[in-house]
Amino acid sequence: MAAYGLMIVLAGGGLLVWAAMLAAWLHRRYAVPYALLTVGIITYIVALGVKVLLLRAVDRALLSILPLGALTMGVLAGFSEETLRALGYQVLAPGAVTRPQALMIGAGHGLTETIYTALIAISVGLSALSGDAAEDVAPLSLAGRTLAEALNGALPVIMHMALSWLVLQAFLRGQLYWLFVAIFIHAVVEIMATLLGPNDAWIVVAWRALVALSSVAAIVRVRGPGLTAERG
């Protein structure tokens, strides 16, 4: 199990490196302050709390039915996270008006879960290295699934950066429907990820990768209403 444990530790460490490199690149490339990461971190944590509270009101038996569970989780994710993202702009970052600022805030939101996933992976890997992991589980199977989960922890960050930019359009343009577009996209992405998840984690990786590529296209193609939103 030592080889398996080492692989998982490296996967978790890779996620932490990815998080640090992405934030550093945004800071150096566009001169946006690291402080904007905290806006995304706060909105993610508050949104997570809202989801937990709302889930307590849902019948567990309904959640066990895959289509209903996927629909519930997707709608809750889209509604809570995008609504809190919008509140974050209004309350915590009213001066955010550029695409780079939106990307940094979105990165903070997405990287919070990525870092959590990384720490879990490192913990599992260290447990395997110490010999505490179950010996009757195939190491290659565990390693493959954990690597897939690591990728599923990294790829959504790009989606969050794009959604952050879309939500900011609601303020820049004074058009609320941009927020509902972000809620809808987020909900659909999570519904599909939940429906695909029980079959194969690598199918979810493929779905997340497709969403990430689409997110890059959205970041590039969606332009702000004026020069202010495009600066940087």
Secondary structure per residue as TSV (DSSP state, phi and psi in degrees):
chain	resnum	aa	ss	phi	psi
A	1	M	-	360.0	-5.8
A	2	A	H	-64.7	-42.3
A	3	A	H	-63.3	-41.1
A	4	Y	H	-61.7	-46.9
A	5	G	H	-61.1	-42.2
A	6	L	H	-63.3	-40.2
A	7	M	H	-63.0	-41.6
A	8	I	H	-69.2	-39.6
A	9	V	H	-61.5	-42.6
A	10	L	H	-65.2	-37.2
A	11	A	H	-64.2	-44.7
A	12	G	H	-64.2	-42.2
A	13	G	H	-62.9	-35.8
A	14	G	H	-62.8	-38.1
A	15	L	H	-64.2	-40.9
A	16	L	H	-64.6	-40.4
A	17	V	H	-63.9	-43.1
A	18	W	H	-58.5	-43.9
A	19	A	H	-62.3	-46.1
A	20	A	H	-66.1	-42.1
A	21	M	H	-67.8	-39.1
A	22	L	H	-64.1	-46.5
A	23	A	H	-63.6	-41.8
A	24	A	H	-65.6	-38.8
A	25	W	H	-64.2	-44.3
A	26	L	H	-62.3	-40.1
A	27	H	H	-65.8	-45.9
A	28	R	H	-76.4	-39.2
A	29	R	H	-71.1	-40.7
A	30	Y	H	-116.4	0.9
A	31	A	-	58.2	36.4
A	32	V	-	-92.6	140.7
A	33	P	-	-70.9	146.5
A	34	Y	T	-62.7	-22.9
A	35	A	H	-58.4	-26.8
A	36	L	H	-66.6	-22.5
A	37	L	H	-58.8	-36.1
A	38	T	H	-65.0	-29.4
A	39	V	H	-62.3	-46.9
A	40	G	H	-65.9	-38.9
A	41	I	H	-61.2	-45.3
A	42	I	H	-64.3	-44.8
A	43	T	H	-64.3	-35.7
A	44	Y	H	-66.8	-46.8
A	45	I	H	-63.8	-43.7
A	46	V	H	-65.2	-42.3
A	47	A	H	-62.3	-38.6
A	48	L	H	-61.9	-42.0
A	49	G	H	-62.6	-40.3
A	50	V	H	-63.4	-43.2
A	51	K	H	-62.3	-42.1
A	52	V	H	-61.8	-43.8
A	53	L	H	-63.8	-43.1
A	54	L	H	-68.5	-35.5
A	55	L	H	-65.9	-27.0
A	56	R	T	-66.0	-22.8
A	57	A	T	-88.9	-3.4
A	58	V	S	-98.1	138.4
A	59	D	-	-64.1	125.0
A	60	R	H	-61.4	-31.4
A	61	A	H	-63.7	-36.3
A	62	L	H	-68.5	-39.3
A	63	L	H	-65.6	-26.8
A	64	S	T	-72.3	-17.1
A	65	I	S	-83.7	113.6
A	66	L	H	-50.9	-52.4
A	67	P	H	-60.5	-42.9
A	68	L	H	-68.8	-39.8
A	69	G	H	-63.6	-42.7
A	70	A	H	-63.6	-43.7
A	71	L	H	-62.6	-43.9
A	72	T	H	-63.9	-48.9
A	73	M	H	-64.1	-39.4
A	74	G	H	-65.9	-46.8
A	75	V	H	-63.9	-42.8
A	76	L	H	-63.0	-42.2
A	77	A	H	-63.1	-48.1
A	78	G	H	-63.5	-47.3
A	79	F	H	-67.0	-50.1
A	80	S	H	-69.8	-46.7
A	81	E	H	-70.8	-41.2
A	82	E	H	-75.3	-34.4
A	83	T	H	-65.3	-44.2
A	84	L	H	-67.3	-32.7
A	85	R	H	-63.0	-42.0
A	86	A	H	-65.2	-41.4
A	87	L	H	-64.6	-33.6
A	88	G	I	-61.8	-42.1
A	89	Y	I	-63.3	-43.0
A	90	Q	I	-71.4	-38.1
A	91	V	I	-100.1	-45.5
A	92	L	I	-94.4	-28.9
A	93	A	-	-138.0	59.6
A	94	P	T	-65.5	-18.6
A	95	G	T	-88.5	-0.8
A	96	A	-	-75.3	117.7
A	97	V	-	-135.7	-4.9
A	98	T	S	-109.6	160.4
A	99	R	H	-60.9	-47.3
A	100	P	H	-57.6	-38.4
A	101	Q	H	-63.8	-42.0
A	102	A	H	-63.3	-39.2
A	103	L	H	-66.2	-39.6
A	104	M	H	-66.6	-40.5
A	105	I	H	-65.7	-42.8
A	106	G	H	-63.5	-37.2
A	107	A	H	-63.3	-42.0
A	108	G	H	-60.8	-39.3
A	109	H	H	-64.6	-49.8
A	110	G	H	-72.4	-37.0
A	111	L	H	-70.0	-19.6
A	112	T	H	-60.3	-46.3
A	113	E	H	-70.8	-34.9
A	114	T	H	-61.5	-44.9
A	115	I	H	-65.4	-38.4
A	116	Y	H	-61.8	-44.7
A	117	T	H	-61.0	-40.4
A	118	A	H	-62.5	-43.4
A	119	L	H	-66.0	-37.5
A	120	I	H	-64.2	-43.9
A	121	A	H	-61.5	-43.7
A	122	I	H	-63.6	-40.0
A	123	S	H	-62.8	-44.2
A	124	V	H	-64.0	-41.7
A	125	G	H	-63.8	-42.6
A	126	L	H	-65.6	-35.3
A	127	S	H	-63.8	-40.4
A	128	A	H	-66.8	-39.9
A	129	L	H	-63.9	-31.8
A	130	S	T	-84.0	-5.2
A	131	G	T	88.2	11.2
A	132	D	-	-86.3	-12.3
A	133	A	S	-74.0	157.8
A	134	A	-	-65.3	131.2
A	135	E	T	-82.5	-17.2
A	136	D	T	-90.1	7.9
A	137	V	S	-103.1	134.1
A	138	A	-	-63.7	120.9
A	139	P	H	-58.4	-41.7
A	140	L	H	-64.8	-38.3
A	141	S	H	-64.1	-46.1
A	142	L	H	-64.3	-41.6
A	143	A	H	-64.2	-42.7
A	144	G	H	-64.1	-43.0
A	145	R	H	-68.5	-40.2
A	146	T	H	-67.1	-36.0
A	147	L	H	-63.6	-40.6
A	148	A	H	-62.4	-42.8
A	149	E	H	-65.0	-33.9
A	150	A	H	-64.4	-43.9
A	151	L	H	-64.4	-37.6
A	152	N	H	-68.3	-17.8
A	153	G	H	-86.2	-23.6
A	154	A	H	-91.2	-43.7
A	155	L	T	-62.0	-37.5
A	156	P	H	-62.5	-17.8
A	157	V	H	-58.2	-40.3
A	158	I	H	-64.9	-38.9
A	159	M	H	-60.7	-43.2
A	160	H	H	-65.3	-34.1
A	161	M	H	-65.3	-42.1
A	162	A	H	-67.5	-43.1
A	163	L	H	-64.4	-35.3
A	164	S	H	-60.8	-41.9
A	165	W	H	-67.4	-37.7
A	166	L	H	-67.0	-43.4
A	167	V	H	-63.4	-38.0
A	168	L	H	-61.8	-28.2
A	169	Q	H	-59.4	-32.1
A	170	A	H	-60.1	-34.0
A	171	F	H	-84.8	-41.2
A	172	L	H	-66.8	-37.2
A	173	R	H	-99.3	-13.4
A	174	G	-	68.9	30.8
A	175	Q	-	-122.9	108.6
A	176	L	T	-67.0	-21.7
A	177	Y	H	-63.8	-21.2
A	178	W	H	-61.5	-35.8
A	179	L	H	-65.1	-42.5
A	180	F	H	-68.7	-32.2
A	181	V	H	-62.2	-44.6
A	182	A	H	-63.6	-41.8
A	183	I	H	-61.2	-45.0
A	184	F	H	-63.2	-48.0
A	185	I	H	-60.4	-46.8
A	186	H	H	-61.0	-43.4
A	187	A	H	-63.0	-45.3
A	188	V	H	-62.7	-42.9
A	189	V	H	-59.7	-45.8
A	190	E	H	-73.0	-34.2
A	191	I	H	-61.7	-46.9
A	192	M	H	-63.8	-41.7
A	193	A	H	-62.3	-38.1
A	194	T	H	-70.2	-40.8
A	195	L	H	-65.9	-36.0
A	196	L	H	-81.1	-27.3
A	197	G	T	-54.2	-46.0
A	198	P	T	-61.9	-22.6
A	199	N	T	-83.1	-52.9
A	200	D	-	-161.9	123.6
A	201	A	H	-61.5	-28.8
A	202	W	H	-72.8	-25.6
A	203	I	H	-65.8	-38.5
A	204	V	H	-66.2	-37.8
A	205	V	H	-59.0	-44.7
A	206	A	H	-61.5	-41.3
A	207	W	H	-65.1	-44.3
A	208	R	H	-63.6	-37.0
A	209	A	H	-65.9	-40.9
A	210	L	H	-62.7	-42.7
A	211	V	H	-64.0	-40.0
A	212	A	H	-62.4	-43.6
A	213	L	H	-63.5	-41.3
A	214	S	H	-65.3	-34.3
A	215	S	H	-66.8	-41.2
A	216	V	H	-60.1	-42.6
A	217	A	H	-61.8	-40.9
A	218	A	H	-65.5	-41.0
A	219	I	H	-61.3	-40.5
A	220	V	H	-75.2	-41.7
A	221	R	H	-84.6	-32.9
A	222	V	-	-78.8	119.1
A	223	R	-	-110.9	150.5
A	224	G	-	-69.3	164.8
A	225	P	S	-71.3	-12.8
A	226	G	S	-153.5	-178.3
A	227	L	H	-63.9	-30.5
A	228	T	H	-61.0	-43.9
A	229	A	H	-71.9	-18.8
A	230	E	H	-97.6	-8.3
A	231	R	-	-63.8	138.0
A	232	G	-	100.2	360.0
